[in-house]
Every structure is written in C-alpha cells, then in structure tokens.
Amino acid sequence: MIQHLITDISEDDFNVAVGGQVEIIGWLYQYYNTEPKDRAFKKKKYLESDIPAVTQLFTPDWIVKYMVENSLGRYWVEVLQAKGDARSAKEIASSFGWRYFMPAAEQSTQIVLEDNSKKLASTSIEDITLIDAAMGSGHILIYAFEVFMQIYESEGYSRRDAAKLIVQKNLYGVDIDTRAFQLAYFSLMMKAREANRRFLTLNIRPNVFDIPESGDLTSDDFQVLIQSDDEKKQLDTLLDKFRFGNEYGSLIQFDNDLDWPVVERIAEQNVETGQLSLDTIFLAENQARLREFIAVGKVLTKEFTIGAMNPPYMGSGKMDAVLGKYVKKYFPNSKSDLFAVFMERLRALTIPDGYYAMITQHSWMFLSSFEKLRQVLKNDTLINMAHLGTRAFEEIGGEVVQSTTFVFKHQTNDNYIGTYERLVEFDSQQRKEDAYLDAVKNENVDYLYRTNQANFAKIPGSPIAYWASKSLIHDFEVGTRMDKLVTPKQGLATANNNRFLREWYEVKYQNIKFDAKSLQDAEESRMKWFPYNKGGSYRKWYGNYDYVVNWQDNGKEIRNFTDAKGKVRSRPQNTDYYFREAITWSDITSGHFSIRIRESGSIHDVTGMSAFSSSNSDLISVLGLMNSPVGNYIFKLLNPTIHLQVGNFNNFPIVRTPNRRIVEFVTQLIHLSKIDWNSFENSWSFTRHPLLTHIADDNLSHCRSPVG
C-alpha cells in the first residue's frame, strides 16, 4: 500500500499551496479503506460495518469544482444580478476565476425561471448554506470553503472574519463513518486556521457531524427527567429515528411535529446534586448522547440553499434487511440503488429555489426501475449535466461503472433549455476534464447540447436523452411502438443453469430434439434435451446455437426444483412461446447492439431476450431495422447501460414498415450468416470446413484416416 501511495499520488496532492491538503487526506483515507472494501465486495449482503468502506470513493478534484461552481457559484451570480450587477453570468464567474462554471443557454422570453429577484436582492452571503449529506473526508466542503471565502472577500469582509462565518454559518456536513468525520473536521479546522491564525482558540465547532446511533437507548434511561407521557413520546420518537443511525445516515427524516424544546430540556437539565452514583454517571453520559441526536436531528430537519455530494452507491440486492426495508418504505421511487435514494434526499434538503449538485451512476437517466424517480425530478429544472460515461474515476477501470454529474434547480420549469456536455467518448479522467473546459470556452464544440427538458417526456419512459435530434423526437411522437408489431417475451429461468444446461456436444446427439414445434410435440418425443437460447456473444442475423436444456417430461425436473424450504426456485414463464420462431438479442450489450433470427425448435432464456410474431416478414423487417446503425443509435439513446431491457425494445418507434426489397435483402443476410455459423465445428449442423469446400474429393485422401 505504501508503494501505491508513493507512485500513484501526484506531488501536488501534498502541496497545500495548490489545494493539496484535502487531496492527500482524501487519498490516504481511500487507500486506508482498500482492504476492508475488497473483503466486503466478496459478500452477498453488506453488513452495517461494511457500508463506509464499500461506499467510499474519493471525488476527482475537477468534478468537485464543477459541482460547487455551478451550484453555489451560480446562486451567487443570481444574487449579484438581482442586486443590479449588469455583468453577464460568464463575466461574473470569470472575475472569481471559476473555470468550471458553465453559462446557461439563452432562454426565450417565454421560458424563464421563476423570478425571485426580490428575495435574492436581499440575500446576504451569511444567509447562504451548503450541505454535503455524505461528506466523506470533506473534499466538497473544503472547496466550498474556498468559494465562500472568495465571495466574502468580494463583499468586503476580512479573511479572518470570513473564516469564522463560513464555519459557523455556511457549511454543513454529515457522515456515518467516524474516521471520515474526523478527517473532515480536521480539514475544515485547518482551512479556517489558514485564514485566521487564532481560529483554534476561538472555540468554534464546525457544523460537521458523525451521525450517532441510539442502539438500545430508550426513554426509560431518562425516566427521572421526564415530566409527562407526551415528553416520553417525544423522546422515544427522537431515539427511534437514530436506532440504526449508522445504516440510515442522512436518510433519517423527521416529522414536523417533533417538539424540540422538550427533548432539549431533557438533554440539558441538571441532575440534582448529591452523592455520586453509577445511575447519575450513566444519566450524564446518556444526556451527552442525547445532545448529539438533537444536534444532528436539527441539521437533518433544515433546508439548505445548496446541496452538493458524491452519494454512496449500493444496489438494493446488496442492502441488508434493515436498510433495504427502510428505503423501500420511505423512498419507493428510488429504492433500486442507494445513490438514487440520496438524490431524493438531497432534493428534500434543498430550499425551493436552491440548487443541488451530485455525481452519480448514470443508470437513473435511462432504466425503467428509475422511471418514477425521473417523474419526481421532472418537477425540478435540470440546469446542467456533464455526462461522463466510463472511466470518470481513474481507479475504476472497465466499462461497467458509468457516471454523470449534474446540477438541478429546485424549481419547476418544464421548458427550460438546459446545457449538456457529452463526455462519454473521452476515455480518461483527464481527457474528460480537458473536453469539459474546452466546452466552457467554446459552445460550438460538437459534444455540447442545448435542449428543452420537456422533450424528455416525448420519449417513452422519459429518459434523459439530451442528444436526441428534433426529427428523432418527432419519430417517437408519431411512430408505432415496437410491441405493436412484434411481441417481446422473457423466457425460462432455471435457477440453476449448471444443473439443467449443457453445451450441445456434451450430451448424446441422439438425445437432442432439434425440431420440436410445441410443448406437446416436445413432451411426446420423450427426448431429454432441447435447444436453448441463452443470448450469447455479439452476432448479427443468425447463430449462437450453443446450449441445450433438460426439458424432459415437459420440464418436470425444472418445474419442481425447490430450495431447502420447499419453495420453487425456477420460473418457466411464457411457455406458450417456447419452440416458436423468434428474433433474439442478449441481455448484456456492452458494445454495439446485435439481433438474430432464432429458428423454431428452441426454448428461450430470461437473458436470451426474444420477440415473436405470427408473421415471418414482420420478424425479418424488425430484424433488419434493429441491426442497422439507426437501430443501434436509438437503443443507445433509450438505454446506454450494458443491459438492454424488454421495455427498451418495446419503446422503439416504427415510422413505417420496410418494403419487400428490404425483407429479401435481410433474408439473404440471414442465409449468409447461417452458412458462416454452420461452417465450423461449434455448430450442430457442421459438415465440412470451408477451407475444404472447393477441394475435389479425390484430393482429400491425404486428409482421411487410413482404412485398416
């Protein structure tokens, strides 16, 4: 690990003069968590103690600056303009040196954000608050401190006074990780000390908190201080909120009817003096804990001018029972992943006309599991987005984790023209940053888009498809949905592929029924093995006939496959479509989309997505369209993640049915692909290698085994 610290971390990260203080603290903490993170990733479910390690990821410096400058910076630009500053937003940002500030698109006179000029004109810098609801080691808070300091100085404050006010009034942060909290606390204190040499003697505590957990603490532990049943109820309500504080973190929410003065009195009341006993010692300790719950609880009930964070990422399948149940109850629109839950939570922590900025995985923009979340976010205004794609974090390689960073204004305007920087084609963290800065300087770059966010609702599922052209959006409005032409269906889930599947050459050829036409035909054949469509690798037109499945006696063994408690594990769904001709594609499509014809005789799998029609020409027509560049482009627009879902297929717009000539052309492509597939030994229809096809039989004698 020490070797990594020496070789992987830039020398500037150690240099306080260029902001290295927070960089080195953040990197040290990330490396500190490497081993516990690796251990936790191997688990099926994460324990409460695993959550800090598996969800901690240090945010690249440029993305922090993007979020803070385009939220806090943008809000202050609006304040200045409301006060009469005649400069453009770009000119104001430039005067502060905010290189990552992206000016908004020019809006038509009919499309303007709600005018809050009167409120903004009376806003003081001391009134503006910013929260990071999962602050980690404090990277975002430290840069926000620097931006606040710039603003304070521009307003005539001294650096000494500004440092005190920023820590006392402007910055807030919470985290479930005690060590992260300690680092964030230390970083803020050192940042303030840099501006005010006497800061450490001023007894000022930063508004950053380690979220406490009440555990088994109840109102009974405060019995001598409680004066009524209502006070007991109020106290239990507060303690119950923090029962699993280390799991819920800043997701803890409070009802408006909690009586804070009551619980504050219990926390502050002096115990009658007398002989010291264990009871009085424990009571004093519990009161100290109660003061922590109150302090954090009050933060979580506030609304802030700005929210900015890199939330934890955790799919619902990895959540333990406590956390999973909580997010399903309180965040049903975003329960699929913890990062999406925090999108809702940060939104709720932001004042009605404030800004919230985040970096998250980009799946919320497209997947059907986040469609309800997109409907919620539609009530806000998407100001800017830098769509990062893969490799936004240098330490995360590969094509699986795809990210986006964005800024919302907590205010409704369906017709606002947002600005979007499409950085997905730039293949490193540095290239993405450089491309973004180029877009700030030159709005004519071909990866900067300006679009009306009302257009998203014109596409089924409302994906954040900001790069869709006007003509394509029109096609979605007037076209026929794909599921009106063909019928997509998921197939068999065996629950144990190792038990029920084989590659076709692993079983006796004579025991495979290749040409079953229906369930009845398959059962009457008394055969055990049948072709199985499991998706497979990238291949167009024809192929991927690799597997067979045990469907003997109408799938009796699969249908009765149970767990230790007798619950059926398998799911033989849409069985009426088994053995029918279909077009099929793979669930996972990391590269270009590919689709194939599947001749009758196969059972299809849940990952071998299939669509059916009684019309062969309709199947052929759709196959041709889907395999075209247009088809690939539209699917990447509907869902650029690696999983292409049935819902995405259904939403594909058909403007007109291809003509007979196209059907004939696609049929020829299928024929050529079939010849290619059957030319090699992995096909059960293989007869002769293509290299030998044109050699006369009398010249093949040297290739044959001698007859003994």
Secondary structure, DSSP 8 states (H G I E B T S, - for coil): -HHHHHHHS-GGGG-GGGTHHHHHHHHHHHHHTHHHHHHHHTSSS--GGGHHHHH-----HHHHHHHHIIIIIHHHHHHHHHTT--S-HHHHHHHHT-TT--------TT------HHHHHT--GGG--EEETT-TTSHHHHHHHHHHHHHHHHTT--HHHHHHHIIIIIEEEEES-HHHHHHHHHHHHHHHHHH-TTGGGS----EEEE----TT--GGGGGGG--SHHHHHHHHHHHHHTTTHHHHGGG----TT--HHHHHHHHH-----SS--HHHHHHHHHHHHHHHHHHHHHHHH--EEEEEE-----BGGGS-HHHHHHHHHH-TTTTTBHHHHHHHHHHHTEEEEEEEEEEEEGGGGT-GGGHHHHHHHTTSEEEEEEEEES-SSTT--SSS--EEEEEEESS--TT-EEEEEE-TT--SHHHHHHHHHHHHH-TTSTTEEEEEGGGGGGSTT----TT--HHHHHHHHHSEEGGGTSEEE--EE-S-HHHHEEEGGGS-GGGB-----SHHHHHHHT-SEEEEE---SS--BS----EEEE-HHHHHHHHT-B-TTS-B--EE--GGGTT--EEEEESB-SSS---EEE-SS-EEBSSEEEEE-S-HHHHHHHHHHHTSHHHHHHHHHH--SSB--HHHHHT-EE-S---HHHHHHHHHHHHHHHHHHTTSTTSTT--S-GGGTTS-GGG-GGGS----
